[in-house]
Amino acid sequence: FFSVGIHGQSMSFQASADNSIYQEFPGNSNGIGQNIFAGNTAGSNKRRALLKFDINIPTAPGNFVVITSAVLTLTMNK
């Protein structure tokens, strides 16, 4: 979940897409798995997690939104 503070309001967003990329397999990634991976393996190979958030906040024509703060919450399962 990704939470943002906008003019005193709080909004939360779930990732719309995720992927894991692997140092030792640069042509492969895992975008359909149940988990995402980040960190180093026992063999010192790097894992990187990528998250995408679609932040679609409707505004009146000519106006824009300024995000004043953001918090990313992740849960580690291993």
DSSP file with accessible surface (Angstrom, degrees, kcal/mol):
  #  RESIDUE AA STRUCTURE BP1 BP2  ACC     N-H-->O    O-->H-N    N-H-->O    O-->H-N    TCO  KAPPA ALPHA  PHI   PSI    X-CA   Y-CA   Z-CA
    1    1 A F              0   0  131      0, 0.0    72,-2.1     0, 0.0     2,-0.4   0.000 360.0 360.0 360.0 147.4    0.0    0.0    0.0
    2    2 A F  E     -AB  13  72A  36     11,-2.7    11,-2.7    70,-0.2     2,-0.4  -0.996 360.0-165.9-128.0 121.9    1.1    3.5   -0.7
    3    3 A S  E     -AB  12  71A  33     68,-2.7    68,-2.5    -2,-0.4     2,-0.3  -0.911   4.0-170.3-112.2 141.8   -0.5    6.4    1.3
    4    4 A V  E     -AB  11  70A   3      7,-2.6     7,-2.1    -2,-0.4     2,-0.6  -0.950  19.1-136.8-129.6 149.3   -0.3   10.0    0.4
    5    5 A G  E     +AB  10  69A  15     64,-2.1    63,-2.1    -2,-0.3    64,-0.8  -0.936  25.5 178.3-103.7 121.7   -1.3   13.2    2.2
    6    6 A I  E >   -A    9   0A   9      3,-2.9     3,-2.5    -2,-0.6    61,-0.1  -0.957  67.7 -34.2-129.5 110.7   -3.0   15.7   -0.1
    7    7 A H  T 3  S-     0   0  136     -2,-0.5     3,-0.1    59,-0.4    -1,-0.1   0.889 126.1 -43.0  45.3  49.8   -4.2   19.0    1.4
    8    8 A G  T 3  S+     0   0   87      1,-0.3     2,-0.3     0, 0.0    -1,-0.3   0.456 119.4 110.8  81.1  -2.1   -5.0   17.4    4.7
    9    9 A Q  E <   -A    6   0A 129     -3,-2.5    -3,-2.9     2,-0.0     2,-0.4  -0.782  57.5-143.3-103.1 152.9   -6.6   14.3    3.2
   10   10 A S  E     +A    5   0A  97     -2,-0.3     2,-0.4    -5,-0.2    -5,-0.2  -0.947  19.1 179.3-116.2 133.7   -5.2   10.8    3.2
   11   11 A M  E     -A    4   0A  59     -7,-2.1    -7,-2.6    -2,-0.4     2,-0.4  -0.978  12.1-152.3-131.3 145.7   -5.5    8.5    0.3
   12   12 A S  E     -A    3   0A  79     -2,-0.4     2,-0.4    -9,-0.2    -9,-0.2  -0.937   9.3-170.9-120.7 144.7   -4.2    4.9   -0.1
   13   13 A F  E     -A    2   0A  29    -11,-2.7   -11,-2.7    -2,-0.4     2,-0.3  -0.986  14.5-141.8-132.3 140.5   -3.3    3.1   -3.3
   14   14 A Q        -     0   0  139     -2,-0.4    40,-0.4   -13,-0.2     2,-0.1  -0.739  41.7 -91.3 -93.7 152.1   -2.4   -0.5   -4.0
   15   15 A A        -     0   0   41     -2,-0.3    38,-0.2     1,-0.2     3,-0.1  -0.382  28.8-157.5 -61.0 135.8    0.3   -1.3   -6.5
   16   16 A S  S    S+     0   0   59     36,-2.7     2,-0.3     1,-0.3    37,-0.2   0.639  76.6   6.9 -90.0 -15.2   -1.2   -1.8   -9.9
   17   17 A A  E     -C   52   0B  44     35,-1.2    35,-2.6     2,-0.0     2,-0.3  -0.979  63.9-174.1-159.6 152.8    1.8   -3.9  -11.1
   18   18 A D  E     +C   51   0B  65     13,-0.3     2,-0.3    -2,-0.3    33,-0.2  -0.973   4.0 176.3-146.7 162.6    4.9   -5.4   -9.6
   19   19 A N  E     -C   50   0B  41     31,-1.9    31,-3.1    -2,-0.3     2,-0.4  -0.979  19.1-142.7-160.3 153.6    8.0   -7.3  -10.8
   20   20 A S  E     -CD  49  30B   0     10,-0.6    10,-2.1    -2,-0.3     2,-0.3  -0.988  15.9-161.8-121.1 136.6   11.2   -8.8   -9.6
   21   21 A I  E     -CD  48  29B  70     27,-2.5    27,-2.4    -2,-0.4     2,-0.4  -0.911   7.3-146.0-119.0 150.8   14.4   -8.6  -11.6
   22   22 A Y  E >   -CD  47  25B  37      6,-0.8     3,-0.8     3,-0.5     6,-0.2  -0.951  10.9-146.1-123.5 131.0   17.5  -10.8  -11.0
   23   23 A Q  T 3  S+     0   0  100     23,-2.6    -1,-0.1    -2,-0.4    24,-0.1   0.907 101.7  48.2 -60.4 -43.6   21.1   -9.9  -11.4
   24   24 A E  T 3  S+     0   0   59     22,-0.3    -1,-0.2     1,-0.3     3,-0.1   0.618 117.4  42.5 -79.0 -10.2   22.2  -13.3  -12.6
   25   25 A F  E X   +D   22   0B 105     -3,-0.8     3,-2.2     3,-0.1    -3,-0.5  -0.596  66.9 169.6-129.7  71.4   19.4  -13.6  -15.2
   26   26 A P  E 3  S+     0   0B 122      0, 0.0    -1,-0.1     0, 0.0    -2,-0.1   0.739  77.6  52.4 -63.2 -19.0   19.2  -10.1  -16.8
   27   27 A G  E 3  S+     0   0B  74     -3,-0.1     2,-0.3    -6,-0.0    -3,-0.0   0.484 103.7  70.7 -92.4  -2.1   16.8  -11.2  -19.5
   28   28 A N  E <   +     0   0B 102     -3,-2.2    -6,-0.8    -6,-0.2     2,-0.3  -0.830  52.0 166.4-115.3 154.3   14.3  -12.7  -17.0
   29   29 A S  E     -D   21   0B  65     -2,-0.3     2,-0.4    -8,-0.2    -8,-0.2  -0.932  30.9-127.2-152.4 172.9   11.9  -11.2  -14.5
   30   30 A N  E     +D   20   0B  39    -10,-2.1   -10,-0.6    -2,-0.3    -2,-0.0  -0.813  39.8 148.8-131.8  92.0    9.0  -12.4  -12.4
   31   31 A G  S    S+     0   0   39     -2,-0.4   -13,-0.3   -12,-0.2    -1,-0.1   0.490  74.7  48.8 -99.9  -5.2    5.9  -10.3  -12.8
   32   32 A I  S    S+     0   0  170      3,-0.0    -1,-0.1     0, 0.0   -13,-0.1   0.446  83.6 110.7-114.1  -0.5    3.3  -13.0  -12.3
   33   33 A G  S    S-     0   0   28      2,-0.2    -3,-0.0     1,-0.1     0, 0.0  -0.188  75.9-116.8 -71.8 167.6    4.6  -14.7   -9.1
   34   34 A Q  S    S+     0   0  186      2,-0.0     2,-0.2     0, 0.0    -1,-0.1   0.781  94.8  38.6 -74.4 -26.9    2.9  -14.5   -5.7
   35   35 A N        -     0   0   62    -15,-0.0     2,-0.3     2,-0.0    -2,-0.2  -0.749  70.0-136.4-120.8 165.5    5.9  -12.6   -4.1
   36   36 A I        -     0   0   58     -2,-0.2     2,-0.4   -17,-0.1    13,-0.1  -0.898  22.2-143.1-117.4 154.5    8.3   -9.9   -5.0
   37   37 A F        +     0   0   86     -2,-0.3     2,-0.3    11,-0.2   -16,-0.3  -0.950  22.6 165.8-125.0 139.5   12.0  -10.2   -4.1
   38   38 A A        +     0   0   77     -2,-0.4     2,-0.3    10,-0.2    10,-0.2  -0.991  42.6  38.6-148.6 143.5   14.6   -7.6   -3.0
   39   39 A G  E    S-E   47   0B  32      8,-2.2     8,-3.2    -2,-0.3     2,-0.4  -0.824  87.9 -46.4 121.0-157.2   18.0   -7.9   -1.5
   40   40 A N  E     -E   46   0B 108     -2,-0.3     6,-0.2     6,-0.2     2,-0.1  -0.914  44.0-132.2-118.8 145.2   20.9  -10.3   -2.0
   41   41 A T    >   -     0   0   42      4,-2.5     3,-2.1    -2,-0.4     6,-0.0  -0.314  39.5 -95.8 -81.8 173.6   21.0  -14.0   -2.3
   42   42 A A  T 3  S+     0   0  114      1,-0.3    -1,-0.1     2,-0.1    -2,-0.0   0.802 129.6  55.8 -59.9 -27.6   23.5  -16.2   -0.4
   43   43 A G  T 3  S-     0   0   56      2,-0.1    -1,-0.3     1,-0.0     3,-0.1   0.225 121.6-109.5 -89.1  14.2   25.6  -16.1   -3.5
   44   44 A S    <   +     0   0   88     -3,-2.1     2,-0.4     1,-0.2    -2,-0.1   0.679  69.1 146.7  66.5  18.4   25.6  -12.3   -3.5
   45   45 A N        -     0   0   53      1,-0.0    -4,-2.5   -22,-0.0     2,-0.3  -0.704  47.2-121.5 -82.3 139.4   23.3  -12.0   -6.5
   46   46 A K  E     - E   0  40B  90     -2,-0.4   -23,-2.6    -6,-0.2     2,-0.4  -0.589  21.8-165.3 -86.5 141.5   21.1   -8.9   -6.3
   47   47 A R  E     -CE  22  39B  50     -8,-3.2    -8,-2.2    -2,-0.3     2,-0.4  -0.978   7.7-165.3-118.6 137.7   17.3   -9.1   -6.4
   48   48 A R  E     -C   21   0B 106    -27,-2.4   -27,-2.5    -2,-0.4     2,-0.4  -0.987   8.5-149.3-129.6 132.5   15.3   -5.9   -7.1
   49   49 A A  E     -C   20   0B  37     -2,-0.4     2,-0.4   -29,-0.2   -29,-0.2  -0.832  11.0-162.6 -98.8 134.4   11.6   -5.3   -6.6
   50   50 A L  E     -C   19   0B  84    -31,-3.1   -31,-1.9    -2,-0.4     2,-0.4  -0.970   6.0-171.9-118.5 131.9    9.7   -2.9   -8.8
   51   51 A L  E     -C   18   0B  61     -2,-0.4     2,-0.4   -33,-0.2   -33,-0.2  -0.970   6.9-159.0-125.1 140.4    6.3   -1.5   -7.9
   52   52 A K  E     -C   17   0B 114    -35,-2.6   -36,-2.7    -2,-0.4   -35,-1.2  -0.969   5.7-169.9-120.3 132.6    4.0    0.6  -10.0
   53   53 A F        -     0   0   47     -2,-0.4     2,-0.9   -38,-0.2   -38,-0.1  -0.987  14.7-149.3-122.1 126.8    1.3    2.9   -8.6
   54   54 A D        -     0   0   94     -2,-0.5     2,-1.1   -40,-0.4   -40,-0.1  -0.856  16.0-170.6 -92.4 104.0   -1.4    4.5  -10.7
   55   55 A I        +     0   0   65     -2,-0.9     2,-0.8   -42,-0.1    -2,-0.0  -0.791  12.7 169.1-100.2  90.8   -2.1    7.7   -8.9
   56   56 A N        +     0   0  138     -2,-1.1    -2,-0.1     2,-0.0     0, 0.0  -0.867   2.7 172.5-107.5  98.8   -5.2    9.1  -10.6
   57   57 A I        -     0   0   33     -2,-0.8     8,-0.1     8,-0.0     2,-0.1  -0.931  28.7-132.4-111.0 111.2   -6.6   11.9   -8.6
   58   58 A P        +     0   0  114      0, 0.0     2,-0.3     0, 0.0     6,-0.1  -0.380  31.8 173.8 -66.0 139.3   -9.4   13.8  -10.3
   59   59 A T        -     0   0   69      4,-0.1     3,-0.1    -2,-0.1     6,-0.1  -0.910  37.8 -89.1-136.1 166.0   -9.1   17.5  -10.3
   60   60 A A    >   -     0   0   50     -2,-0.3     3,-2.3     1,-0.1     0, 0.0  -0.427  63.9 -79.6 -70.4 151.0  -11.0   20.4  -11.8
   61   61 A P  T 3  S+     0   0  133      0, 0.0    -1,-0.1     0, 0.0     3,-0.1  -0.264 120.1  18.1 -53.6 133.0   -9.8   21.5  -15.3
   62   62 A G  T 3  S+     0   0   81      1,-0.3     2,-0.2    -3,-0.1    -2,-0.1   0.314 106.0 103.9  87.5 -10.2   -6.7   23.7  -14.9
   63   63 A N    <   -     0   0  106     -3,-2.3    -1,-0.3     2,-0.0     2,-0.3  -0.612  50.3-164.0 -98.2 164.9   -6.0   22.5  -11.4
   64   64 A F        -     0   0  160     -2,-0.2     2,-0.4    -3,-0.1    -4,-0.1  -0.940  17.4-118.6-143.2 165.1   -3.3   20.1  -10.2
   65   65 A V        -     0   0   46     -2,-0.3     2,-0.6    -8,-0.1    -8,-0.0  -0.884  15.2-155.9-109.0 136.2   -2.6   18.1   -7.1
   66   66 A V        -     0   0   71     -2,-0.4     2,-0.7     0, 0.0   -59,-0.4  -0.959  11.5-145.8-110.4 119.4    0.5   18.5   -4.9
   67   67 A I        -     0   0   69     -2,-0.6   -61,-0.2     1,-0.1     3,-0.1  -0.775  15.7-175.2 -84.1 119.8    1.4   15.4   -2.9
   68   68 A T        +     0   0   96    -63,-2.1     2,-0.3    -2,-0.7    -1,-0.1   0.662  64.1   3.2 -94.3 -18.7    2.9   16.7    0.4
   69   69 A S  E     -B    5   0A  69    -64,-0.8   -64,-2.1     2,-0.0     2,-0.3  -0.981  59.8-165.3-159.9 158.3    3.9   13.4    1.9
   70   70 A A  E     -B    4   0A  54     -2,-0.3     2,-0.4   -66,-0.2   -66,-0.2  -0.994   2.8-165.2-149.2 146.5    4.0    9.8    1.1
   71   71 A V  E     -B    3   0A  87    -68,-2.5   -68,-2.7    -2,-0.3     2,-0.5  -0.999   6.7-158.2-134.1 129.3    4.4    6.5    3.1
   72   72 A L  E     -B    2   0A  88     -2,-0.4     2,-0.5   -70,-0.2   -70,-0.2  -0.940   9.4-165.5-108.0 124.5    5.2    3.1    1.6
   73   73 A T        +     0   0   84    -72,-2.1     2,-0.3    -2,-0.5    -2,-0.0  -0.957   9.9 176.5-114.3 122.6    4.3    0.1    3.7
   74   74 A L        -     0   0  113     -2,-0.5     2,-0.5     2,-0.0    -2,-0.0  -0.919  19.9-143.3-120.7 150.4    5.6   -3.3    2.8
   75   75 A T        -     0   0  138     -2,-0.3     2,-0.4     2,-0.0    -2,-0.0  -0.965  11.5-150.1-115.2 127.5    5.3   -6.6    4.6
   76   76 A M        -     0   0  161     -2,-0.5    -2,-0.0     1,-0.1     0, 0.0  -0.807  13.3-177.5 -96.8 133.8    8.2   -9.1    4.7
   77   77 A N              0   0  122     -2,-0.4    -1,-0.1     1,-0.2    -2,-0.0   0.383 360.0 360.0-112.0   2.1    7.3  -12.8    4.9
   78   78 A K              0   0  216      0, 0.0    -1,-0.2     0, 0.0     0, 0.0  -0.957 360.0 360.0-157.4 360.0   10.8  -14.3    5.0
